[in-house]
Amino acid sequence: MSISIAIVEDEKNYNNALKKIIDYQSDMKVVAQFFDGNEALKNLSDISPDVVMMDIQLQDMLGIEIIEKLKKEMPKTQFIMCTSFEDDEKIFNSLKAGATGYLIKGESMDKILSSIRDVYNGGAPMSFSIARKVLGHFERKLPETNGLDELTDREKEVLNLLSEGLLYKEIGDKIFISIDTVKKHVGNIYRKLQVNNKVEAINKLNHFKN
């Protein structure tokens, strides 16, 4: 059974080039072509293709809007953004809207064809430059979600004293709290920083300081 594909692309030459190369494959077929967003919005849900190749910046609307409006009606359809835009906002808005792939128009036809097969089989194909941006985004988010800003002032104080090599009793004596209270603070620090021991906690502290 062949993979059914719809193309939403207002650049006619590119739209027709995609159709020609896709239809040449034995395992896939273009079932619809749209050259503007409104036509796609009106007709896509009736067709419900397996895969939609979606341009982001259509002349009459953003491809992202089409996905947001149709995704619930077309839960089995996979959307691949195929675009010349690489800015972070468009990438993440597309993925949040429900796109499962993101390709740059300069990709080879072989890459586009393999991405259609990949997304049909449950994958999430992306151009290399896009994948790097996605990974970079989550790396930047990590300190925000597991950072020192989660800790209270007292917990930060205890962690700094731990990093200086002080024992629990010494920390308690220095800041006038009991050993049990020190232990309680340390437990909270481990939980909030998502670490399992003192070494990991100190490493994380040093990472955020640098």
Secondary structure, DSSP 8 states (H G I E B T S, - for coil): --EEEEEE-S-HHHHHHHHHHHHTSTTEEEEEEESSHHHHHHHHHHH--SEEEE-SB-SSSBHHHHHHHHTTT-TT-EEEEEES---HHHHHHHHHHT--EEEETTS-HHHHHHHHHHHHTT---B-HHHHHHHHHHHHHHHHHHSSGGGS-HHHHHHHHHHHTT--HHHHHHHHT--HHHHHHHHHHHHHHHT-SSHHHHHHHHHHHH-
